[in-house]
Amino acid sequence: MEASDHTNPEEYPTEIHDYLATFEQSLGSVEEMLKAMMLVSRSDLQKLEPLEQAKLDLVSVYALNSLFWVYLTIQGVNPKEHSVKQELERVRTYMNRVKEIAEKKKASKLDKGAASRFVRNALWEPSPENEKKNKGPGKGKKRKMD
């Protein structure tokens, strides 16, 4: 549906018609996403890993608070002076914390066994046969590095 289906274009300035149409499309998208989220059963959500559950919960809370922000704005209330602003900031803080945890989880972990094998193989130690061959005339003792 277009904005013109609900109201007479003469009731608002024509300059904002495109903005209203875009806003209505966005609301339709939000409505579809919320319907999809509501269709997922609670038992399916409990099967998610704790980090994924936290992400989903935070996105849901943030979306609802953002919608409330829009509602307050439409009602003529300044949302910056409402407690919803602090709630959005609090949720953003938790979203950043979850993001840090997810990044730490994705970070490559050190395989100590592989690292020690790599270092051991990278450091060359002469075998007794090579040591005798290298000790020719004019060559002194080699120091062993510890």
C-alpha positions in Angstrom: 0.0 0.0 0.0 1.1 3.5 -0.7 0.8 6.5 1.6 -1.7 8.0 -0.7 -4.1 5.1 -0.1 -4.5 6.1 3.6 -4.6 9.9 3.4 -5.4 12.7 1.1 -2.2 14.1 -0.4 -3.6 17.6 0.3 -3.4 17.0 4.0 0.4 17.1 4.1 3.0 19.0 2.0 3.8 17.3 -1.3 7.5 17.6 -0.7 7.4 14.9 2.0 5.4 12.4 0.0 8.5 10.4 -1.1 9.7 10.3 2.5 6.4 9.1 3.7 6.3 6.4 1.1 9.8 5.2 2.0 8.8 5.3 5.7 5.7 3.1 5.0 7.9 0.6 3.1 10.3 0.5 6.0 7.5 -0.1 8.4 6.3 -3.0 6.2 9.7 -4.5 6.2 9.9 -4.3 10.0 6.5 -5.8 10.3 7.5 -8.8 8.1 10.7 -9.3 10.2 8.7 -9.2 13.4 6.2 -11.7 12.0 9.1 -14.1 11.1 10.6 -13.7 14.5 7.3 -14.5 16.2 6.9 -17.7 14.2 10.0 -19.2 15.7 9.2 -21.3 18.7 10.8 -20.8 22.1 12.2 -24.3 22.1 14.0 -23.6 18.8 15.5 -20.5 20.3 16.7 -22.5 23.3 18.7 -24.7 21.0 20.9 -21.8 20.0 24.3 -21.4 21.6 24.3 -18.9 24.5 26.3 -16.3 22.5 23.7 -16.5 19.6 20.8 -16.3 22.1 22.4 -13.1 23.6 22.8 -11.6 20.1 19.2 -12.4 19.2 17.9 -11.0 22.5 19.9 -7.8 22.2 18.8 -7.2 18.6 15.2 -7.7 19.6 15.4 -5.3 22.6 17.2 -2.8 20.4 14.6 -3.0 17.7 11.7 -2.6 20.1 13.3 0.4 21.8 14.1 1.9 18.4 10.4 1.5 17.4 9.4 3.2 20.7 11.9 6.0 19.9 10.1 6.5 16.6 6.7 6.4 18.3 7.7 9.1 20.8 9.0 11.2 17.9 5.7 10.8 16.1 3.8 11.8 19.2 5.9 15.0 19.5 7.9 13.8 22.5 11.6 14.5 22.4 13.1 10.9 22.8 16.4 12.4 23.8 14.8 13.5 27.1 13.1 10.2 27.6 14.5 7.1 29.4 14.4 5.2 26.2 17.7 7.0 25.3 19.5 5.5 28.3 18.0 2.1 27.5 19.3 2.2 23.9 22.8 3.2 25.2 22.7 0.4 27.7 21.8 -2.2 25.0 24.5 -0.8 22.7 27.0 -1.3 25.5 26.0 -4.9 25.8 26.0 -5.4 22.1 29.6 -4.2 22.0 30.5 -6.6 24.8 29.0 -9.5 22.9 30.8 -8.4 19.8 34.1 -8.5 21.7 33.4 -11.9 23.1 32.5 -13.2 19.6 35.7 -11.7 18.2 37.8 -13.4 20.9 36.1 -16.6 20.2 36.9 -16.3 16.5 40.5 -15.3 17.1 43.0 -18.0 16.1 44.2 -20.1 19.0 47.8 -21.1 19.4 48.4 -24.7 18.9 51.3 -25.2 21.3 52.4 -28.5 19.9 52.6 -27.2 16.3 54.4 -24.1 17.5 57.0 -26.1 19.4 57.5 -28.4 16.4 57.9 -25.4 14.1 60.5 -23.8 16.4 62.4 -27.1 16.9 62.6 -27.7 13.2 63.5 -24.1 12.4 66.5 -24.2 14.7 69.3 -26.2 13.0 71.5 -28.3 15.1 74.4 -30.1 13.4 74.4 -33.8 13.6 77.7 -35.4 14.8 78.6 -36.3 11.2 78.2 -32.7 10.0 80.1 -31.4 12.9 83.2 -33.5 12.0 83.0 -32.5 8.4 82.9 -28.8 9.3 85.9 -29.0 11.6 88.5 -28.8 9.0 91.8 -26.9 9.1 91.5 -23.3 10.1 88.1 -23.7 11.7 87.7 -23.3 15.4 85.0 -24.6 17.7 81.5 -23.3 17.2 79.7 -22.0 20.1 76.4 -23.6 20.9 73.7 -21.0 21.4 71.5 -21.5 24.4 
